[in-house]
Amino acid sequence: MKLHHIDHVAITVSDLQRSIAWYRDVLGLERRFQDAWGDVPTMMCVDETCVALFVSDRSEKGADGPRDTPSLHHIAFRVDRENFEAAQDRFRDLGIEFRPADHGIARSIYVADPDGHRIEITTYHV
């Protein structure tokens, strides 16, 4: 068996429309497969990778759960150096706080989506 790539990561969200807007307007993902699947799941994609949004029946923030139990830690999107800089400018323009990290061979910035899921934008072009 030879895997090609991750097709999608599925997360739960508390407000579907708010999350669609955030992934579209902040990260530039486009909605796909709506004619086939409707809202379940809502697929927000870039190239061949998607984030599948499922509405949660949980009311607490941070739907990925406590950090001491098995859960989704974060979602990382790789970009080139130019788009890494552009992402920082975009987050600043939108008033979205982000945390930078230098990983030696890569640099990243981290933001949170409306439900507290951690999103990483990373580049190996340092």
C-alpha positions as CSV (number, residue, x, y, z in Angstrom):
1,M,0.0,0.0,0.0
2,K,1.3,3.5,-0.9
3,L,-0.6,6.5,0.5
4,H,-0.7,9.6,-1.5
5,H,-1.5,12.4,1.0
6,I,-4.0,13.3,3.7
7,D,-7.4,13.9,2.1
8,H,-9.0,15.7,4.9
9,V,-9.0,16.3,8.7
10,A,-12.4,16.2,10.3
11,I,-13.2,18.6,13.2
12,T,-16.3,19.5,15.2
13,V,-17.5,23.1,15.3
14,S,-20.1,24.9,17.4
15,D,-21.4,27.3,14.7
16,L,-21.2,26.0,11.1
17,Q,-21.7,29.3,9.3
18,R,-19.2,31.1,11.5
19,S,-16.6,28.4,10.8
20,I,-17.3,28.3,7.0
21,A,-16.7,32.1,7.0
22,W,-13.5,31.8,9.0
23,Y,-11.9,29.1,6.9
24,R,-13.0,30.9,3.7
25,D,-12.2,34.5,4.7
26,V,-9.1,34.0,6.9
27,L,-7.4,31.0,5.4
28,G,-8.7,31.2,1.8
29,L,-10.2,27.7,1.7
30,E,-13.1,27.0,-0.7
31,R,-16.2,25.1,0.0
32,R,-16.5,21.9,-2.1
33,F,-18.9,18.9,-2.6
34,Q,-21.9,20.9,-1.3
35,D,-24.1,19.4,-4.2
36,A,-23.1,15.9,-3.2
37,W,-23.2,16.1,0.6
38,G,-24.9,19.3,1.6
39,D,-23.7,20.4,5.0
40,V,-22.7,17.0,6.4
41,P,-19.8,17.2,6.3
42,T,-19.0,20.7,5.1
43,M,-15.7,20.4,3.1
44,M,-13.4,23.5,3.1
45,C,-10.5,22.8,0.8
46,V,-7.2,24.0,-0.7
47,D,-5.7,22.0,-3.6
48,E,-6.2,18.3,-2.6
49,T,-6.5,18.8,1.2
50,C,-9.7,19.6,3.0
51,V,-10.9,20.3,6.5
52,A,-14.3,18.6,7.1
53,L,-16.5,20.6,9.4
54,F,-19.1,18.7,11.5
55,V,-21.5,20.5,13.9
56,S,-20.9,19.5,17.5
57,D,-23.5,19.0,20.1
58,R,-21.0,20.0,22.7
59,S,-21.4,23.5,24.1
60,E,-17.9,24.0,25.5
61,K,-15.2,25.9,23.7
62,G,-12.2,24.0,22.3
63,A,-14.1,21.0,20.8
64,D,-10.9,19.1,20.4
65,G,-10.9,18.3,24.1
66,P,-8.4,18.5,27.0
67,R,-4.7,18.2,26.2
68,D,-4.3,15.2,28.5
69,T,-6.6,12.9,26.5
70,P,-6.2,11.7,23.0
71,S,-7.4,14.5,20.7
72,L,-6.5,16.5,17.6
73,H,-3.5,18.7,18.5
74,H,-3.5,21.1,15.6
75,I,-3.8,21.3,11.8
76,A,-0.8,22.5,9.8
77,F,-0.8,24.0,6.3
78,R,2.6,24.3,4.5
79,V,3.3,27.5,2.5
80,D,6.4,29.0,0.8
81,R,8.3,31.9,2.4
82,E,6.3,34.6,0.5
83,N,3.0,33.2,1.6
84,F,4.3,32.8,5.1
85,E,4.9,36.5,5.2
86,A,1.5,37.2,3.5
87,A,-0.2,35.1,6.2
88,Q,1.2,37.2,9.0
89,D,0.2,40.4,7.2
90,R,-3.3,39.0,6.7
91,F,-3.7,38.0,10.3
92,R,-2.5,41.5,11.4
93,D,-4.9,43.2,9.0
94,L,-7.8,41.1,10.4
95,G,-6.8,41.7,14.0
96,I,-6.2,38.0,14.6
97,E,-3.5,37.2,17.2
98,F,-0.9,34.7,16.2
99,R,2.1,33.1,17.9
100,P,5.4,32.7,16.0
101,A,7.7,29.7,16.5
102,D,11.1,28.9,15.2
103,H,11.6,25.2,14.8
104,G,15.2,25.4,13.4
105,I,14.5,23.8,10.0
106,A,11.1,25.5,9.8
107,R,9.2,28.6,11.0
108,S,5.5,28.6,12.0
109,I,2.8,30.8,13.2
110,Y,-0.2,29.6,15.2
111,V,-3.7,30.9,15.3
112,A,-7.0,29.6,16.7
113,D,-10.2,29.2,14.7
114,P,-13.5,30.3,16.3
115,D,-13.8,27.1,18.3
116,G,-10.3,27.1,19.6
117,H,-8.8,24.6,17.1
118,R,-5.1,25.4,16.6
119,I,-4.1,26.1,13.1
120,E,-0.4,26.2,12.1
121,I,1.0,27.9,9.0
122,T,4.5,26.6,8.4
123,T,7.3,27.1,5.9
124,Y,10.5,25.2,5.4
125,H,11.9,28.1,3.3
126,V,13.7,29.8,6.2
